[in-house]
């Protein structure tokens, strides 16, 4: 049962230590979110962000856990690290040196991680400089300047502060991954999103007290939320299992192989990368256009805001593109087929080698279509509820995908620790499907 499963966590000293260590580092991260960068009028900045909701600033603010709207030392969040990681993954396809490092195992992985850290620092410096220059020309809706003393002193201080903050978050994430439980980078994003949940709950009660939301609508939304979360959990654990048979081999006097297994292909192989990339690409020109007073540019900015038909169609189109693109980058059917052939494995009815690679690619293409439809539906749902049905409540989208996905992976890691020590997991019969 779930209750006994949670009780067993504290019976394992190592697991207990890892969980407490993870919670302590996440607490440090949340404290840092509220430490402001010097030279900023925080009241004017908060007013500015209230006006810029729905632009690219809103996306970055969500991933930084609200640190950007306060311009705290963690204002850049972990996004530079994620961007550097994605860039390295894409470059691995076109640069032979990086591809060789990827295939070298642990040593190659460490080298790529080192390159990712360097890339994170470079991106943080560039973004920090851009933010500091941009803030000097910005004012609140009331006309108050956001930067109290503009100039190169403020710019250098901001760049140094924000870069150091991102480097520290990167270190926190790596420490959680190594010594804590779960993926540290994902948990930091998870903590930033979940930290805003109490404010959303308070806002819901405020809407009910003012009459903007009735209890009947709230019950319907709660039921819908449970259904959406259940749907996300079901699809995220969904797999297409391709049967694989290994031929028998005689080595010396022993016989190896002969067993049957399967190749699991996730329905949503690309994860949350497609909606992040899609929303960033669409909202970047919309954010630029919002600062320009030319009438047709303002019309473009309004058309590319969430809730408009043009934005939703463009958003879905980009999600489909990045689902296929990122899946093609991270999963190579040719390499999988070659590894199966080297180890004496084959798919029943399919000739090893190129025919196997083509078959895997065909299956992956089909299930990626389902994954793209699923991601698009979850990400577009909030905008439809808000704009079409005038629902003053927000849930779903990229944030919900991240929260549910990280929760599933973290619970799976906790269960693996418990099951290896002969303790029962959270579920009576076998734990999380697809992760055994």
C-alpha positions in Angstrom: 0.0 0.0 0.0 1.0 3.6 -0.5 1.1 4.4 3.3 3.4 1.5 4.1 5.5 2.4 1.0 6.2 5.8 2.3 6.9 4.5 5.8 9.6 2.2 4.4 11.5 5.1 3.1 12.8 6.1 6.5 13.8 2.5 7.3 16.6 2.7 4.8 19.4 5.0 6.1 21.0 5.7 2.7 17.7 6.5 1.0 16.6 8.7 4.0 19.9 10.6 3.8 19.6 11.1 0.0 16.0 12.5 0.3 16.9 14.9 3.2 20.0 16.0 1.3 17.9 16.7 -1.8 15.3 18.7 0.2 18.1 20.7 1.9 19.6 21.7 -1.5 16.2 22.6 -2.9 15.6 24.8 0.2 18.9 26.6 -0.5 17.7 27.2 -4.1 14.4 28.6 -3.0 16.1 30.9 -0.5 18.4 32.2 -3.3 15.4 33.0 -5.5 14.5 35.8 -3.0 18.0 37.4 -2.9 17.8 40.5 -5.2 20.5 41.7 -7.6 21.9 45.1 -6.5 20.7 48.3 -8.3 17.1 47.3 -9.1 13.8 48.9 -8.1 11.9 45.7 -7.3 8.5 47.4 -7.2 8.9 48.9 -10.7 10.2 45.5 -12.0 7.2 43.6 -10.6 4.9 46.1 -12.3 6.7 45.6 -15.6 6.4 41.8 -15.4 2.7 42.1 -14.6 2.3 43.8 -17.9 4.6 41.4 -19.8 2.6 38.2 -18.9 2.3 35.9 -21.9 5.6 36.9 -23.5 8.9 35.1 -23.5 9.6 36.9 -20.2 6.7 34.9 -18.7 8.2 31.6 -19.9 11.7 32.3 -18.4 10.1 33.6 -15.2 8.2 30.3 -14.9 11.3 28.2 -15.3 13.2 30.3 -12.8 10.5 29.9 -10.2 9.6 33.6 -10.1 13.3 34.7 -9.7 13.3 36.7 -13.0 10.5 39.0 -12.0 12.5 39.9 -8.8 15.8 39.8 -10.7 17.3 37.8 -8.0 20.8 36.2 -8.1 19.1 33.1 -9.6 17.2 35.2 -12.2 18.6 33.2 -15.2 17.6 30.0 -13.5 18.8 26.7 -15.1 17.8 27.7 -18.6 21.4 28.5 -19.8 22.4 25.0 -18.7 19.5 23.4 -20.5 20.2 25.4 -23.6 23.9 24.5 -23.5 23.0 20.8 -23.1 20.6 20.9 -26.1 23.2 22.7 -28.2 25.8 20.0 -27.4 23.3 17.3 -28.3 22.6 18.9 -31.6 26.3 19.5 -32.3 27.0 15.8 -31.6 25.2 14.9 -34.8 27.4 17.2 -37.0 30.8 17.3 -35.2 32.7 13.9 -35.3 34.8 14.7 -32.3 31.7 15.1 -30.1 30.2 11.9 -31.5 33.4 10.0 -30.6 33.3 11.4 -27.1 29.6 10.3 -26.8 30.6 6.7 -27.7 33.6 6.6 -25.3 31.5 5.8 -22.3 32.1 7.4 -18.9 35.2 9.4 -19.8 33.5 10.8 -22.9 30.4 11.7 -20.9 32.5 13.6 -18.4 34.2 15.6 -21.2 30.8 16.5 -22.7 29.6 17.6 -19.3 32.7 19.8 -19.0 31.9 21.4 -22.3 28.3 21.9 -21.2 29.5 23.8 -18.1 31.7 26.1 -20.2 28.7 26.7 -22.6 26.5 27.5 -19.6 28.9 30.2 -18.4 29.2 31.7 -21.9 25.4 31.8 -22.4 24.9 33.2 -18.9 27.3 36.0 -19.6 25.6 36.8 -22.9 22.1 36.7 -21.4 23.2 38.6 -18.3 24.6 41.4 -20.4 21.5 41.5 -22.6 19.2 41.7 -19.6 21.3 44.4 -17.9 21.3 46.6 -21.1 17.6 45.9 -21.7 16.6 46.8 -18.1 18.3 50.2 -18.4 15.8 51.3 -21.0 12.7 49.8 -19.4 10.3 51.5 -17.1 7.3 50.4 -15.1 3.7 51.2 -16.4 3.8 54.2 -14.1 7.0 55.5 -15.7 9.5 54.7 -12.9 12.9 53.5 -14.1 13.7 49.9 -13.2 17.5 50.5 -12.9 18.3 53.2 -10.3 21.9 53.9 -11.5 22.5 52.7 -15.1 25.9 52.3 -16.6 28.8 49.8 -17.0 29.1 49.4 -13.3 25.5 48.1 -13.1 26.0 45.9 -16.2 29.2 44.3 -14.9 27.7 43.7 -11.5 24.6 42.2 -13.0 26.6 39.9 -15.4 28.8 38.7 -12.6 25.9 38.1 -10.2 23.6 36.3 -12.6 26.4 34.2 -14.1 27.6 33.2 -10.6 23.9 32.4 -9.6 23.5 30.1 -12.7 26.8 28.4 -12.0 25.7 27.8 -8.4 22.3 26.3 -9.5 24.2 24.1 -11.9 26.4 22.9 -9.1 23.3 22.3 -6.9 21.7 20.2 -9.7 24.8 18.1 -10.1 25.1 17.5 -6.4 21.4 16.4 -6.2 21.9 14.0 -9.1 25.1 12.5 -7.5 24.3 12.5 -3.8 20.5 13.0 -3.7 17.6 11.3 -5.3 16.3 12.0 -8.8 17.6 14.3 -11.6 18.9 17.5 -10.0 18.3 19.8 -12.9 14.7 18.5 -13.4 14.0 18.8 -9.6 15.2 22.4 -9.6 12.7 23.3 -12.4 10.1 21.2 -10.6 10.6 23.1 -7.3 10.4 26.5 -9.1 7.0 25.6 -10.7 5.5 23.9 -7.6 6.6 26.9 -5.4 4.1 29.0 -7.3 1.2 26.6 -6.6 0.2 28.2 -3.2 -0.2 31.6 -4.9 -2.4 30.0 -7.6 -4.6 28.3 -4.9 -4.9 31.7 -3.0 -5.9 33.4 -6.3 -8.6 30.7 -6.9 -10.1 31.4 -3.4 -10.0 35.1 -4.2 -11.9 34.5 -7.4 -14.5 32.5 -5.5 -14.9 35.2 -2.9 -15.4 37.9 -5.5 -17.9 35.8 -7.5 -15.8 35.4 -10.6 -15.8 31.6 -10.1 -18.5 29.5 -8.5 -18.2 26.2 -6.7 -19.7 24.2 -9.5 -17.1 25.4 -12.0 -14.3 24.7 -9.5 -15.5 21.1 -9.0 -15.6 20.6 -12.8 -12.1 22.0 -13.1 -10.8 19.8 -10.3 -12.2 16.7 -12.0 -10.7 17.8 -15.3 -7.3 18.4 -13.7 -7.3 14.9 -12.2 -8.2 13.4 -15.6 -5.5 15.4 -17.4 -2.9 14.3 -14.8 -4.0 10.7 -15.1 -3.8 11.0 -18.9 -0.3 12.4 -18.8 0.9 9.6 -16.4 -0.6 7.0 -18.7 1.0 8.3 -21.9 4.4 9.1 -20.3 4.7 5.5 -19.2 3.4 4.2 -22.5 5.8 2.1 -24.6 5.8 0.3 -27.9 7.7 -2.9 -27.1 9.5 -4.4 -30.2 10.3 -8.1 -29.5 14.0 -9.0 -29.8 15.4 -12.5 -29.9 19.1 -13.3 -29.2 20.6 -16.3 -30.9 22.5 -18.9 -28.9 26.3 -18.7 -28.9 28.8 -21.3 -27.7 31.9 -19.7 -26.0 34.3 -22.4 -24.8 32.1 -25.0 -23.0 29.3 -22.5 -22.2 26.3 -21.5 -24.2 25.1 -17.9 -24.1 22.1 -16.1 -25.4 18.9 -17.7 -26.6 16.7 -15.4 -24.5 13.8 -13.2 -25.6 13.5 -9.6 -24.6 12.1 -6.4 -26.1 13.2 -2.9 -27.3 11.0 -0.3 -25.5 10.2 2.8 -27.5 8.5 5.6 -25.5 5.5 7.3 -27.0 6.8 10.7 -26.0 10.5 10.2 -26.7 11.3 14.0 -26.9 9.8 14.8 -23.4 9.1 18.5 -22.8 11.7 19.9 -25.2 9.3 20.5 -28.1 6.9 22.8 -26.2 9.8 24.7 -24.6 11.4 25.3 -28.0 8.1 26.1 -29.7 6.9 28.6 -27.2 10.3 30.3 -27.0 10.6 30.7 -30.8 7.0 32.0 -31.2 7.2 34.4 -28.3 10.6 35.9 -29.0 9.4 38.0 -32.0 6.2 38.8 -30.2 8.2 40.1 -27.3 10.4 42.2 -29.6 7.3 43.5 -31.4 5.7 44.6 -28.1 8.5 47.1 -27.5 8.0 48.8 -30.9 5.2 51.4 -31.3 4.6 50.8 -35.1 0.9 49.8 -35.5 1.4 46.8 -37.7 4.1 45.4 -35.3 1.7 45.8 -32.5 -0.9 43.8 -34.5 1.7 41.1 -35.0 2.5 41.0 -31.3 -1.2 40.7 -30.4 -1.7 37.9 -33.0 1.1 35.9 -31.5 -0.2 35.9 -27.9 -1.6 32.7 -26.3 -5.3 32.2 -27.0 -5.3 33.6 -30.5 -6.0 31.1 -33.4 -2.8 32.0 -35.3 -0.6 31.5 -32.2 -2.2 28.1 -31.4 -1.8 26.8 -35.0 1.8 28.0 -35.1 2.4 26.5 -31.6 1.1 23.1 -32.6 3.1 23.2 -35.9 6.3 23.9 -34.0 5.6 21.2 -31.4 5.2 18.6 -34.2 8.4 19.7 -35.9 10.5 19.6 -32.7 9.0 16.2 -31.6 10.3 14.6 -34.8 13.5 16.7 -34.9 14.5 16.0 -31.3 13.6 12.4 -31.5 15.8 12.0 -34.6 18.7 13.7 -32.8 18.5 11.7 -29.6 17.5 8.2 -31.0 19.5 6.7 -33.9 17.8 3.5 -35.2 21.0 2.6 -37.2 23.1 2.5 -34.0 20.5 0.4 -32.2 20.3 -2.0 -35.1 24.1 -2.3 -35.3 24.4 -3.0 -31.5 21.7 -5.7 -31.8 23.5 -7.3 -34.7 26.9 -7.3 -32.8 25.3 -9.0 -29.8 23.5 -11.6 -31.9 20.1 -10.0 -31.5 17.4 -9.7 -34.2 13.7 -8.8 -34.5 11.7 -12.0 -35.5 10.8 -11.7 -39.2 13.1 -8.8 -39.9 16.6 -9.2 -41.4 19.4 -7.8 -39.2 21.2 -4.6 -40.3 19.5 -2.0 -42.6 16.1 -3.8 -42.6 16.0 -3.7 -38.8 17.0 0.0 -38.7 14.3 0.8 -41.3 11.7 -1.1 -39.3 12.6 0.6 -36.0 12.6 4.0 -37.8 9.1 3.3 -39.2 7.7 2.3 -35.8 9.3 5.3 -34.1 7.9 7.6 -36.7 4.4 6.3 -36.1 4.5 6.5 -32.3 6.1 10.0 -32.5 3.0 11.2 -34.3 0.9 10.0 -31.3 3.3 11.7 -28.9 3.2 15.0 -30.8 -0.6 14.9 -30.8 -0.6 14.2 -27.0 1.9 17.0 -26.2 0.0 19.5 -28.4 -3.3 18.6 -26.7 -1.9 19.1 -23.2 -0.2 22.4 -24.1 -3.1 24.0 -25.9 -5.7 23.0 -23.4 -5.1 25.8 -20.9 -5.3 28.5 -23.7 -8.6 27.0 -24.9 -10.1 27.1 -21.4 -9.0 30.6 -20.7 -9.8 32.3 -24.1 -12.8 30.3 -25.4 -14.7 29.5 -22.2 -13.6 32.5 -20.2 -12.2 30.3 -17.4 -10.2 32.4 -14.9 -8.0 29.4 -14.0 -4.8 28.1 -15.4 -3.5 24.5 -15.5 -1.8 22.2 -18.0 0.8 23.0 -20.6 4.6 22.7 -20.3 4.6 23.2 -16.5 2.2 20.3 -15.9 4.2 18.0 -18.2 7.4 18.8 -16.3 5.9 18.4 -12.9 4.2 15.0 -13.7 7.3 13.7 -15.6 9.7 14.6 -12.8 7.4 13.2 -10.2 7.2 9.9 -12.0 11.0 9.6 -12.5 11.7 10.6 -8.9 9.2 8.1 -7.5 10.7 5.4 -9.8 14.2 6.1 -8.4 12.9 5.9 -4.8 11.2 2.6 -5.6 14.3 1.1 -7.2 16.2 1.9 -3.9 13.5 0.3 -1.9 13.1 -2.8 -4.0 16.8 -3.5 -4.2 16.8 -3.7 -0.4 13.7 -6.0 -0.4 11.3 -3.3 0.7 7.8 -3.0 -0.8 7.4 0.0 -3.1 4.6 2.6 -3.2 2.3 0.2 -5.1 1.4 -3.2 -3.8 2.0 -5.0 -7.1 5.2 -4.1 -8.8 5.6 -0.3 -8.7 5.6 1.9 -11.8 4.9 0.1 -15.1 7.5 0.4 -17.7 10.4 1.2 -15.3 11.2 -2.3 -13.9 
